[in-house]
Amino acid sequence: MSEPLHTTVPDDLVNAAVRASETLGKDVADVPLVAIAEEAGVSRSTLLRRVGGSRRTLDEAVRASGVDPGGRPPVRERAIGAAARLISDQGLASATLDAVASSAGCSVHSLYAAFGGRDELLLAVFERYSPILDLEAALARTGEDLGARVHGIYRLIGAGLSREPRVAPAMLADVFARPDGPAAGILARHVFPRMLAGLGGWLAEEVSAGRIRDLPVPLLMQQLIGPIAVHAMLRPALRSVPGAAFPDPEETCAVFADAFLRAAATPPESRVQE
């Protein structure tokens, strides 16, 4: 007869897995089978036979008992998180593949397999921890007037540049310090073209509709993003400076948004009627 499709894992093995997890201070999924077998008083081969030959079956049985077996996230997720912490704490130069692999608990070879190289890893980190995805999603929405959209953009950028880990400010700082460095290359090859297509495309539409002054789109982008980007990078460093009491982040974004609208928006009476 063929083996049954589903194997019932004995309670004594489930309990042994939980005890071994508590003893070693690890998630059940990260406890070696040999340690679970030792806790259960059987050999590793006997343990595997009793759970149907699959470690996953044991983990699922532990989950069914009410205990989360845990387990490590995939290499890609661990690496992005590890690189983000390194960049935020020590700057972009600290995020070497060796350092990321050590922090993520994987090999450099695994990083190459997951990303293809350091630039691709840094791009993935920037995309995850910068406001670019939120900004693209906001620009895809319809029905907002100019003022509401500009205020929303400032809130998104302000929040995205201020949240921990502070990846985007660290990468921008590296661009300022090393215009020919890797961060500048990533921005030039991957990020700025997306910004030009998304944010720049929206600004061009507003110019065409007569709602924003007819100025070069790249300069309008800088005029829109520059003030809040610089503020978000400097605010933590200036927090303890006497006399440098900033408004709360929400009010700060509103001040910058209103300033952009006063500088770039056309008077309502001069706009083309739709």
Backbone as JSON, one array per atom type, in Angstrom:
{
  "sequence": "MSEPLHTTVPDDLVNAAVRASETLGKDVADVPLVAIAEEAGVSRSTLLRRVGGSRRTLDEAVRASGVDPGGRPPVRERAIGAAARLISDQGLASATLDAVASSAGCSVHSLYAAFGGRDELLLAVFERYSPILDLEAALARTGEDLGARVHGIYRLIGAGLSREPRVAPAMLADVFARPDGPAAGILARHVFPRMLAGLGGWLAEEVSAGRIRDLPVPLLMQQLIGPIAVHAMLRPALRSVPGAAFPDPEETCAVFADAFLRAAATPPESRVQE",
  "N": [[0.84, -1.19, 0.0], [0.34, 2.32, -0.57], [1.92, 5.13, 1.04], [0.13, 7.15, 3.42], [-1.34, 10.31, 2.56], [-1.28, 12.31, 4.48], [0.45, 12.81, 7.47], [0.16, 12.0, 10.84], [1.55, 13.6, 13.46], [3.04, 12.44, 16.37], [2.12, 13.43, 19.72], [4.18, 13.46, 21.58], [6.44, 14.1, 20.13], [5.84, 16.63, 19.17], [5.73, 18.03, 21.59], [8.37, 17.67, 22.4], [9.7, 19.14, 20.47], [8.83, 21.73, 21.11], [9.88, 22.0, 23.7], [12.64, 21.82, 23.18], [12.93, 24.11, 21.68], [12.42, 26.1, 23.6], [14.53, 25.6, 25.35], [16.82, 26.18, 23.8], [16.3, 28.74, 23.07], [15.3, 29.49, 20.59], [13.21, 29.85, 17.64], [10.91, 27.22, 16.92], [11.1, 26.29, 14.28], [13.71, 26.88, 13.71], [15.23, 25.24, 15.23], [17.58, 22.65, 15.24], [16.99, 19.4, 13.79], [18.32, 17.32, 15.03], [18.58, 18.2, 17.65], [15.93, 18.25, 18.49], [15.34, 15.55, 18.24], [17.07, 14.52, 20.18], [15.93, 15.64, 22.47], [13.53, 14.28, 22.43], [14.39, 11.73, 22.88], [15.1, 9.97, 20.87], [16.58, 8.76, 17.79], [17.82, 10.83, 15.09], [17.07, 9.84, 12.58], [14.95, 8.17, 13.31], [13.18, 10.07, 14.27], [12.61, 11.53, 11.92], [11.37, 9.51, 10.43], [9.07, 9.1, 11.96], [7.72, 11.45, 11.62], [6.99, 11.37, 9.05], [9.0, 11.87, 7.25], [9.38, 14.56, 6.65], [10.38, 17.77, 7.55], [8.72, 19.96, 7.5], [6.23, 18.9, 8.08], [6.4, 18.4, 10.83], [6.71, 21.04, 11.79], [4.24, 22.09, 11.03], [2.56, 20.57, 12.61], [3.28, 21.49, 15.14], [2.39, 24.11, 14.89], [-0.36, 23.59, 14.68], [-0.83, 22.78, 17.24], [-1.03, 25.08, 18.61], [1.21, 26.65, 18.93], [3.37, 28.98, 17.54], [5.59, 28.09, 15.08], [7.48, 29.75, 14.01], [10.44, 30.69, 12.38], [12.96, 31.56, 10.0], [12.84, 34.46, 7.91], [12.92, 34.64, 4.25], [16.11, 34.79, 2.47], [16.3, 37.13, 0.91], [14.53, 38.96, 2.18], [15.69, 39.12, 4.75], [18.17, 40.19, 4.08], [17.56, 42.71, 2.95], [16.47, 44.02, 5.17], [18.69, 43.91, 6.93], [20.66, 45.35, 5.5], [19.4, 47.84, 5.4], [19.41, 48.6, 8.11], [22.17, 48.8, 8.57], [22.88, 50.88, 6.78], [21.36, 53.0, 7.79], [22.4, 53.27, 10.4], [25.2, 53.45, 10.11], [25.89, 54.55, 7.68], [26.08, 54.56, 4.04], [28.41, 53.35, 3.02], [28.99, 51.36, 4.79], [27.44, 49.2, 4.18], [28.48, 46.77, 2.91], [28.67, 43.77, 0.91], [29.73, 41.66, 2.39], [29.32, 42.57, 5.04], [26.53, 42.81, 5.11], [25.78, 40.16, 4.62], [26.83, 38.91, 6.9], [25.28, 40.17, 8.92], [22.73, 39.42, 8.16], [22.8, 36.72, 8.4], [23.57, 34.93, 6.34], [25.17, 33.75, 3.31], [27.58, 35.43, 1.17], [27.4, 34.5, -1.4], [24.7, 33.74, -1.45], [23.52, 36.23, -1.42], [24.26, 37.23, -3.92], [22.83, 35.44, -5.47], [20.22, 36.14, -4.8], [20.0, 38.86, -5.46], [21.81, 39.65, -7.46], [23.86, 41.48, -7.28], [25.6, 44.17, -5.5], [24.56, 46.75, -6.14], [21.97, 46.17, -7.0], [20.91, 45.17, -4.64], [21.05, 47.49, -3.02], [19.29, 49.12, -4.41], [16.88, 47.73, -4.01], [16.64, 48.06, -1.26], [16.4, 50.86, -1.08], [14.0, 51.23, -2.47], [12.22, 49.89, -0.78], [12.36, 51.34, 1.65], [12.15, 54.04, 1.11], [10.04, 56.88, 0.17], [9.1, 56.37, -2.42], [7.38, 54.37, -3.56], [4.96, 54.84, -2.21], [4.5, 57.42, -3.11], [4.19, 57.04, -5.88], [1.83, 55.54, -5.83], [0.05, 57.41, -4.76], [0.03, 59.35, -6.77], [-1.28, 57.99, -8.74], [-3.89, 58.04, -8.04], [-7.07, 59.6, -8.66], [-9.02, 62.65, -8.93], [-8.31, 64.52, -6.98], [-7.83, 67.94, -6.09], [-5.41, 70.53, -6.97], [-4.23, 71.74, -4.66], [-4.84, 69.91, -2.56], [-3.51, 67.63, -3.47], [-0.8, 68.45, -3.52], [-0.35, 68.97, -0.79], [-0.75, 66.39, 0.18], [1.37, 65.04, -1.06], [3.57, 66.24, 0.2], [3.18, 65.36, 2.84], [3.52, 62.59, 2.51], [6.2, 62.44, 1.57], [7.56, 63.67, 3.69], [6.96, 61.9, 5.83], [8.02, 59.53, 4.79], [10.77, 60.07, 4.58], [11.46, 60.42, 7.18], [11.03, 58.17, 8.7], [12.17, 55.29, 10.55], [14.18, 52.48, 9.57], [16.52, 55.08, 8.71], [16.94, 55.23, 5.76], [16.66, 56.54, 3.19], [17.48, 59.32, 3.73], [20.18, 58.8, 4.42], [21.21, 57.73, 2.04], [20.81, 59.88, 0.31], [22.49, 61.73, 1.51], [24.91, 60.5, 0.95], [24.95, 60.83, -1.79], [25.28, 63.61, -1.98], [27.81, 63.81, -0.85], [29.38, 62.14, -2.44], [29.24, 62.51, -5.56], [29.78, 60.83, -7.68], [29.45, 58.34, -6.67], [28.12, 55.08, -5.61], [25.43, 55.4, -4.71], [24.59, 57.7, -6.03], [24.72, 56.75, -8.63], [22.7, 54.78, -8.61], [20.45, 56.37, -8.15], [20.51, 57.93, -10.47], [20.26, 56.05, -12.54], [18.02, 54.49, -11.96], [16.12, 55.56, -10.02], [15.63, 58.38, -10.46], [14.68, 58.44, -13.19], [12.19, 57.11, -12.81], [10.96, 58.9, -11.05], [10.85, 61.12, -12.7], [9.1, 60.23, -14.64], [6.78, 59.68, -13.13], [6.18, 61.7, -10.89], [7.19, 63.89, -12.34], [5.7, 63.64, -14.71], [3.11, 64.15, -13.77], [3.41, 66.83, -12.89], [3.96, 68.03, -15.36], [1.49, 67.69, -16.61], [-0.05, 69.35, -14.99], [1.11, 71.81, -15.58], [0.46, 71.98, -18.31], [-2.29, 72.18, -18.09], [-2.49, 74.66, -17.09], [-2.42, 75.14, -14.38], [-0.1, 75.18, -12.93], [2.86, 77.08, -13.02], [4.63, 77.65, -16.08], [7.37, 76.2, -16.03], [10.65, 74.62, -16.21], [10.3, 71.14, -15.92], [12.1, 69.39, -14.39], [13.18, 71.29, -12.61], [10.89, 72.15, -11.29], [10.3, 69.79, -9.96], [12.47, 69.65, -8.17], [11.97, 71.98, -6.74], [9.64, 71.25, -5.5], [10.3, 68.92, -3.98], [12.76, 69.45, -2.74], [12.8, 71.3, -0.36], [11.42, 69.86, 1.75], [12.9, 67.53, 1.79], [15.5, 68.33, 2.56], [14.85, 69.38, 5.06], [13.89, 67.08, 6.41], [16.23, 65.58, 6.57], [17.87, 67.18, 8.17], [16.45, 67.8, 10.48], [16.5, 65.89, 12.75], [19.16, 66.26, 13.64], [19.21, 68.91, 14.41], [17.52, 69.1, 16.49], [18.18, 69.53, 19.18], [19.29, 72.03, 19.22], [19.52, 75.23, 20.56], [16.88, 77.52, 20.14], [16.08, 76.48, 17.71], [13.43, 75.52, 17.31], [11.21, 73.55, 15.8], [8.01, 73.45, 14.09], [5.47, 70.87, 14.61], [5.7, 67.76, 12.71], [3.47, 67.5, 10.93], [2.46, 70.13, 10.68], [4.75, 71.34, 9.7], [5.02, 70.14, 7.15], [2.71, 71.2, 5.99], [3.32, 73.93, 5.92], [5.5, 73.99, 4.09], [4.19, 72.94, 1.84], [2.24, 74.91, 1.31], [3.97, 77.01, 0.72], [5.14, 76.09, -1.65], [2.88, 76.07, -3.32], [2.24, 78.8, -3.37], [4.46, 79.73, -4.75], [4.57, 78.28, -7.17], [2.02, 77.67, -8.23], [-0.46, 78.85, -10.49], [-2.41, 81.9, -10.53], [-5.87, 81.5, -9.76], [-7.68, 82.86, -11.45], [-6.35, 83.06, -13.84], [-6.24, 80.61, -15.0], [-6.83, 78.02, -17.42], [-10.1, 77.32, -18.29], [-11.72, 74.3, -17.72]],
  "CA": [[0.0, 0.0, 0.0], [1.09, 3.56, -0.57], [1.91, 5.9, 2.29], [-0.95, 8.13, 3.46], [-0.93, 11.65, 2.16], [-1.1, 13.16, 5.66], [1.05, 12.09, 8.59], [-0.17, 12.52, 12.17], [2.75, 13.67, 14.27], [2.73, 12.13, 17.77], [2.2, 14.55, 20.65], [5.45, 13.5, 22.29], [7.41, 14.78, 19.28], [5.47, 18.05, 19.18], [6.16, 18.57, 22.88], [9.83, 17.69, 22.4], [10.12, 20.28, 19.64], [8.58, 22.97, 21.87], [10.85, 22.05, 24.81], [13.95, 22.13, 22.61], [12.88, 25.52, 21.31], [12.55, 26.9, 24.82], [15.87, 25.4, 25.9], [17.82, 26.83, 22.96], [15.94, 30.13, 22.84], [15.08, 29.69, 19.16], [11.94, 29.4, 17.1], [10.89, 25.78, 16.64], [11.56, 26.05, 12.91], [15.15, 27.07, 13.64], [15.9, 24.24, 16.08], [18.01, 21.51, 14.42], [16.27, 18.15, 14.04], [19.06, 16.48, 15.96], [18.27, 18.66, 19.01], [14.57, 17.79, 18.8], [15.43, 14.1, 18.44], [17.7, 14.28, 21.49], [14.93, 15.96, 23.48], [12.51, 13.22, 22.4], [15.0, 10.46, 23.24], [15.15, 9.09, 19.7], [17.58, 9.17, 16.82], [17.32, 11.74, 14.06], [16.4, 9.06, 11.55], [13.66, 7.74, 13.85], [12.32, 11.26, 14.31], [12.15, 11.8, 10.56], [10.43, 8.46, 10.03], [7.81, 9.25, 12.68], [7.0, 12.63, 11.12], [6.7, 11.18, 7.63], [10.14, 12.23, 6.42], [9.37, 15.99, 6.3], [10.47, 18.74, 8.65], [7.56, 20.83, 7.42], [5.12, 18.23, 8.77], [6.58, 18.64, 12.26], [6.42, 22.45, 12.06], [2.8, 22.28, 10.9], [1.95, 19.96, 13.79], [3.52, 22.43, 16.24], [1.46, 25.22, 14.68], [-1.7, 23.11, 15.0], [-0.95, 22.66, 18.7], [-1.2, 26.42, 19.18], [2.51, 27.31, 19.07], [3.91, 29.45, 16.27], [6.94, 27.56, 14.92], [8.4, 30.8, 13.57], [11.28, 30.39, 11.22], [13.61, 32.73, 9.44], [12.35, 34.92, 6.61], [13.83, 34.33, 3.14], [17.36, 35.56, 2.42], [16.06, 38.46, 0.34], [13.94, 39.83, 3.19], [16.68, 39.34, 5.8], [19.24, 41.04, 3.56], [17.05, 44.07, 2.82], [16.4, 44.57, 6.52], [20.05, 44.08, 7.48], [21.3, 46.46, 4.8], [18.74, 49.08, 5.82], [19.91, 48.98, 9.44], [23.56, 49.23, 8.42], [22.9, 52.18, 6.11], [20.82, 53.99, 8.71], [23.26, 53.44, 11.58], [26.63, 53.7, 9.85], [26.11, 55.14, 6.37], [26.0, 53.65, 2.9], [29.65, 52.61, 2.81], [29.05, 50.2, 5.7], [26.61, 48.11, 3.67], [29.17, 45.88, 1.97], [28.02, 42.46, 0.84], [30.2, 40.86, 3.52], [28.65, 43.04, 6.26], [25.12, 42.46, 5.02], [25.66, 38.7, 4.77], [27.06, 38.6, 8.31], [24.15, 40.63, 9.71], [21.52, 38.7, 7.76], [22.97, 35.29, 8.65], [23.59, 34.18, 5.09], [26.45, 33.85, 2.62], [27.65, 36.4, 0.09], [26.87, 33.81, -2.58], [23.24, 33.81, -1.4], [23.14, 37.59, -1.81], [24.36, 37.31, -5.38], [21.73, 34.67, -6.04], [18.96, 36.84, -4.54], [19.94, 40.21, -6.0], [22.68, 39.82, -8.61], [25.01, 42.32, -6.93], [25.36, 45.17, -4.45], [23.7, 47.82, -6.62], [20.59, 45.69, -7.0], [20.51, 45.11, -3.24], [20.82, 48.86, -2.55], [18.06, 49.6, -5.04], [15.77, 47.1, -3.31], [16.54, 48.7, 0.05], [15.88, 52.2, -1.28], [12.59, 51.13, -2.84], [11.46, 49.45, 0.38], [12.36, 52.28, 2.77], [11.96, 55.42, 0.68], [8.62, 57.11, -0.11], [8.82, 56.35, -3.85], [6.21, 53.55, -3.88], [3.8, 55.57, -1.72], [4.3, 58.57, -3.99], [3.62, 56.55, -7.14], [0.44, 55.15, -5.58], [-0.73, 58.63, -4.59], [-0.13, 60.02, -8.07], [-2.18, 57.2, -9.57], [-5.27, 58.34, -7.67], [-7.68, 60.7, -9.4], [-10.08, 63.38, -8.24], [-7.81, 65.51, -6.03], [-7.43, 69.22, -6.67], [-3.97, 70.78, -6.88], [-3.81, 71.98, -3.28], [-4.9, 68.67, -1.78], [-2.46, 66.72, -3.91], [0.51, 68.94, -3.07], [-0.26, 68.72, 0.65], [-0.58, 64.95, 0.37], [2.74, 64.68, -1.46], [4.49, 66.65, 1.25], [3.04, 64.46, 3.99], [4.13, 61.31, 2.16], [7.66, 62.57, 1.52], [8.03, 63.93, 5.04], [6.89, 60.67, 6.62], [8.93, 58.53, 4.23], [12.17, 60.41, 4.85], [11.69, 60.53, 8.62], [10.82, 56.92, 9.41], [13.31, 54.41, 10.77], [15.55, 53.0, 9.5], [16.59, 56.28, 7.88], [17.69, 54.82, 4.57], [16.68, 57.56, 2.15], [18.39, 60.42, 4.07], [21.57, 58.34, 4.37], [21.6, 57.59, 0.65], [20.9, 61.23, -0.25], [23.72, 62.32, 2.05], [26.02, 59.93, 0.2], [24.94, 61.48, -3.11], [25.89, 64.93, -1.83], [29.24, 63.66, -0.54], [30.08, 61.44, -3.52], [28.38, 62.59, -6.74], [30.06, 59.72, -8.59], [29.4, 57.11, -5.89], [27.08, 54.11, -5.97], [24.08, 55.9, -4.47], [24.28, 58.61, -7.14], [24.48, 55.93, -9.81], [21.39, 54.16, -8.47], [19.44, 57.4, -8.36], [20.54, 58.38, -11.86], [19.85, 54.99, -13.46], [16.77, 53.82, -11.62], [15.14, 56.31, -9.24], [15.23, 59.63, -11.07], [13.77, 58.21, -14.33], [10.84, 56.83, -12.31], [10.42, 60.16, -10.52], [10.57, 61.99, -13.84], [7.9, 59.71, -15.29], [5.62, 59.78, -12.24], [6.0, 63.05, -10.37], [7.4, 64.83, -13.44], [4.56, 63.56, -15.61], [1.98, 64.86, -13.16], [3.69, 68.26, -12.95], [3.8, 68.46, -16.75], [0.05, 67.79, -16.85], [-0.55, 70.55, -14.31], [1.58, 72.94, -16.38], [-0.33, 72.0, -19.53], [-3.63, 72.62, -17.74], [-2.42, 76.04, -16.65], [-2.54, 75.25, -12.92], [1.25, 75.41, -12.41], [3.61, 77.95, -13.93], [5.36, 76.94, -17.13], [8.78, 76.15, -15.68], [11.21, 73.3, -16.52], [9.79, 70.13, -14.99], [13.08, 68.97, -13.37], [13.3, 72.33, -11.58], [9.68, 72.08, -10.48], [10.45, 68.65, -9.06], [13.38, 70.04, -7.1], [11.29, 72.98, -5.93], [8.64, 70.55, -4.71], [10.87, 67.94, -3.07], [13.95, 69.91, -2.05], [12.66, 71.82, 1.0], [11.07, 68.85, 2.75], [13.99, 66.56, 1.87], [16.55, 68.91, 3.39], [14.35, 69.47, 6.43], [13.83, 65.75, 7.02], [17.58, 65.14, 6.87], [18.5, 68.0, 9.2], [15.63, 67.97, 11.68], [16.99, 65.18, 13.94], [20.43, 66.82, 14.11], [19.0, 70.25, 14.95], [16.47, 69.04, 17.51], [18.65, 70.03, 20.48], [19.92, 73.33, 19.06], [18.69, 76.3, 21.15], [16.25, 78.43, 19.18], [15.68, 75.78, 16.48], [12.21, 74.78, 17.63], [10.4, 73.39, 14.6], [6.63, 72.98, 14.29], [5.37, 69.41, 14.5], [5.87, 67.35, 11.31], [2.28, 67.77, 10.11], [2.43, 71.56, 10.38], [5.91, 71.63, 8.85], [4.66, 69.76, 5.77], [1.72, 72.15, 5.5], [4.02, 75.18, 5.62], [6.24, 73.81, 2.85], [3.23, 72.76, 0.75], [1.67, 76.23, 1.0], [5.02, 77.81, 0.09], [5.25, 75.65, -3.05], [1.7, 76.52, -4.06], [2.35, 80.24, -3.62], [5.53, 79.98, -5.71], [4.45, 77.59, -8.45], [0.66, 77.61, -8.76], [-0.93, 80.06, -11.17], [-3.63, 82.46, -9.94], [-7.06, 80.81, -10.3], [-8.36, 83.6, -12.53], [-5.61, 82.95, -15.1], [-6.21, 79.22, -15.44], [-7.72, 77.62, -18.5], [-11.32, 76.68, -17.8], [-11.92, 72.97, -18.31]],
  "C": [[0.88, 1.24, 0.0], [0.98, 4.26, 0.77], [0.75, 6.87, 2.27], [-0.43, 9.5, 3.12], [-0.64, 12.54, 3.36], [-0.58, 12.31, 6.81], [0.65, 12.76, 9.89], [1.09, 12.46, 13.03], [2.39, 13.4, 15.72], [2.95, 13.34, 18.68], [3.56, 14.64, 21.33], [6.53, 14.2, 21.46], [7.12, 16.28, 19.2], [5.97, 18.69, 20.48], [7.69, 18.66, 22.97], [10.35, 18.87, 21.59], [9.95, 21.6, 20.4], [9.59, 23.1, 23.02], [12.24, 22.41, 24.3], [14.03, 23.59, 22.19], [13.09, 26.42, 22.52], [13.96, 26.79, 25.41], [16.92, 26.19, 25.12], [17.52, 28.31, 22.72], [15.77, 30.46, 21.37], [13.65, 29.35, 18.8], [12.03, 27.9, 16.82], [11.47, 25.49, 15.26], [13.06, 26.19, 12.76], [15.94, 26.09, 14.52], [16.31, 23.06, 15.2], [17.24, 20.24, 14.78], [16.99, 17.27, 15.05], [18.79, 16.89, 17.41], [16.88, 18.21, 19.42], [14.58, 16.28, 19.06], [16.03, 13.77, 19.8], [16.72, 14.56, 22.61], [13.87, 14.88, 23.58], [13.07, 11.86, 22.78], [15.02, 9.46, 22.11], [16.28, 9.56, 18.8], [16.95, 10.12, 15.79], [16.56, 10.99, 12.97], [15.03, 8.57, 12.02], [12.67, 8.89, 13.88], [11.75, 11.54, 12.92], [11.12, 10.76, 10.1], [9.07, 8.68, 10.69], [7.03, 10.49, 12.25], [6.77, 12.55, 9.61], [7.79, 11.65, 6.71], [10.24, 13.71, 6.08], [9.44, 16.87, 7.54], [9.23, 19.65, 8.67], [6.36, 20.23, 8.15], [5.2, 18.47, 10.27], [6.23, 20.08, 12.6], [4.91, 22.71, 11.99], [2.06, 21.68, 12.1], [2.13, 20.86, 15.02], [2.56, 23.61, 16.12], [0.03, 24.82, 15.07], [-1.92, 22.97, 16.5], [-1.13, 24.01, 19.38], [0.08, 27.18, 19.38], [3.0, 27.72, 17.69], [5.33, 28.91, 16.11], [7.96, 28.6, 14.47], [9.18, 30.38, 12.35], [11.83, 31.65, 10.62], [12.96, 33.15, 8.13], [13.33, 34.54, 5.51], [15.06, 35.24, 3.15], [17.12, 36.98, 1.92], [15.52, 39.42, 1.4], [14.94, 40.13, 4.31], [17.75, 40.31, 5.33], [18.79, 42.49, 3.43], [16.98, 44.74, 4.19], [17.77, 44.84, 7.12], [20.76, 45.25, 6.82], [20.7, 47.8, 5.22], [19.25, 49.53, 7.18], [21.35, 49.46, 9.37], [23.64, 50.63, 7.82], [22.43, 53.27, 7.06], [21.77, 54.3, 9.86], [24.66, 53.93, 11.24], [26.91, 54.31, 8.47], [26.18, 54.09, 5.27], [27.24, 52.79, 2.75], [29.73, 51.36, 3.68], [28.32, 48.99, 5.14], [27.33, 47.35, 2.57], [28.44, 44.54, 1.94], [28.46, 41.57, 2.0], [29.47, 41.25, 4.8], [27.18, 42.67, 6.25], [24.92, 40.96, 5.23], [25.84, 38.3, 6.24], [25.86, 38.97, 9.17], [22.89, 39.84, 9.41], [21.62, 37.2, 8.02], [22.91, 34.46, 7.4], [24.96, 34.32, 4.47], [26.4, 34.94, 1.56], [27.12, 35.78, -1.2], [25.34, 33.87, -2.61], [22.75, 35.2, -1.79], [23.21, 37.78, -3.32], [23.2, 36.57, -6.04], [20.4, 35.41, -5.91], [18.86, 38.16, -5.28], [20.76, 40.4, -7.29], [23.9, 40.67, -8.33], [24.62, 43.37, -5.92], [24.41, 46.28, -4.91], [22.24, 47.41, -6.59], [20.05, 45.56, -5.57], [20.18, 46.51, -2.73], [19.54, 49.43, -3.15], [16.83, 49.02, -4.34], [15.55, 47.73, -1.95], [15.92, 50.09, -0.1], [14.39, 52.15, -1.61], [11.73, 50.77, -1.64], [11.3, 50.57, 1.42], [12.27, 53.75, 2.38], [10.48, 55.63, 0.37], [8.23, 56.92, -1.57], [7.58, 55.52, -4.19], [4.93, 54.24, -3.42], [3.47, 56.74, -2.64], [3.68, 58.14, -5.32], [2.16, 56.15, -6.97], [-0.45, 56.38, -5.44], [-0.98, 59.33, -5.91], [-1.08, 59.27, -8.99], [-3.65, 57.46, -9.23], [-5.79, 59.55, -8.44], [-8.67, 61.44, -8.51], [-9.61, 64.4, -7.24], [-7.52, 66.82, -6.75], [-5.95, 69.46, -6.38], [-3.51, 70.94, -5.44], [-3.79, 70.72, -2.45], [-3.79, 67.72, -2.17], [-1.09, 67.16, -3.42], [0.68, 68.7, -1.57], [-0.07, 67.23, 0.93], [0.82, 64.49, 0.01], [3.73, 65.06, -0.37], [4.38, 65.76, 2.48], [3.7, 63.12, 3.72], [5.65, 61.39, 2.19], [8.22, 62.8, 2.91], [8.04, 62.69, 5.9], [7.9, 59.64, 6.12], [10.38, 58.8, 4.54], [12.49, 60.43, 6.34], [11.63, 59.19, 9.34], [12.12, 56.12, 9.52], [13.1, 53.09, 10.03], [15.66, 54.11, 8.45], [17.48, 56.02, 6.66], [17.8, 55.94, 3.56], [17.56, 58.76, 2.5], [19.86, 60.02, 3.99], [22.06, 58.23, 2.93], [21.71, 58.96, -0.03], [22.16, 61.94, 0.24], [24.94, 61.79, 1.31], [26.1, 60.53, -1.21], [25.6, 62.84, -3.03], [27.39, 64.82, -1.61], [30.02, 63.06, -1.69], [29.2, 61.43, -4.76], [28.62, 61.47, -7.75], [29.99, 58.37, -7.88], [28.24, 56.22, -6.29], [25.67, 54.62, -5.76], [23.66, 56.84, -5.59], [23.98, 57.82, -8.41], [23.1, 55.28, -9.77], [20.29, 55.18, -8.73], [19.35, 57.8, -9.83], [19.96, 57.32, -12.8], [18.43, 54.49, -13.21], [15.72, 54.73, -10.99], [14.68, 57.56, -9.98], [14.38, 59.42, -12.32], [12.34, 57.88, -13.9], [10.18, 58.09, -11.77], [10.04, 61.09, -11.66], [9.29, 61.54, -14.55], [6.66, 59.92, -14.43], [5.34, 61.2, -11.78], [6.16, 64.08, -11.49], [6.25, 64.82, -14.42], [3.36, 64.29, -15.08], [2.19, 66.37, -13.21], [3.51, 68.79, -14.36], [2.31, 68.6, -17.1], [-0.53, 69.04, -16.21], [-0.11, 71.82, -15.05], [0.71, 73.09, -17.63], [-1.75, 72.5, -19.27], [-3.66, 74.06, -17.24], [-2.51, 76.23, -15.15], [-1.19, 75.51, -12.24], [2.01, 76.2, -13.47], [4.44, 77.11, -14.89], [6.86, 77.07, -16.88], [9.32, 74.77, -16.05], [10.8, 72.27, -15.46], [10.84, 69.65, -13.98], [13.26, 70.0, -12.25], [12.05, 72.37, -10.71], [9.75, 70.91, -9.49], [11.36, 68.99, -7.89], [12.72, 71.05, -6.17], [10.26, 72.32, -5.01], [9.28, 69.69, -3.62], [11.98, 68.51, -2.18], [13.75, 70.39, -0.62], [12.36, 70.76, 2.05], [12.17, 67.8, 2.89], [15.11, 67.08, 2.76], [16.1, 68.98, 4.85], [14.36, 68.11, 7.12], [15.21, 65.23, 7.38], [18.19, 65.89, 8.04], [17.74, 68.03, 10.52], [16.15, 67.2, 12.89], [18.27, 65.78, 14.52], [20.25, 68.17, 14.79], [18.01, 70.27, 16.1], [16.91, 69.67, 18.83], [19.31, 71.4, 20.39], [19.01, 74.41, 19.65], [18.15, 77.23, 20.06], [15.79, 77.77, 17.9], [14.47, 74.9, 16.76], [11.32, 74.72, 16.4], [8.95, 73.08, 14.97], [6.59, 71.46, 14.2], [5.4, 69.03, 13.02], [4.69, 67.67, 10.42], [2.22, 69.25, 9.71], [3.59, 71.95, 9.47], [5.61, 71.3, 7.39], [3.66, 70.74, 5.18], [2.36, 73.48, 5.12], [4.76, 75.07, 4.29], [5.3, 73.67, 1.66], [2.63, 74.1, 0.33], [2.7, 77.11, 0.3], [5.19, 77.41, -1.37], [4.07, 76.15, -3.87], [1.77, 78.02, -4.34], [3.38, 80.54, -4.7], [5.22, 79.43, -7.1], [3.05, 77.59, -9.05], [0.29, 78.93, -9.42], [-2.16, 80.6, -10.45], [-4.87, 81.8, -10.55], [-7.7, 81.53, -11.48], [-7.65, 83.48, -13.87], [-5.62, 81.55, -15.67], [-7.2, 78.98, -16.57], [-8.93, 76.9, -17.91], [-11.54, 75.36, -18.51], [-13.38, 72.77, -18.69]]
}
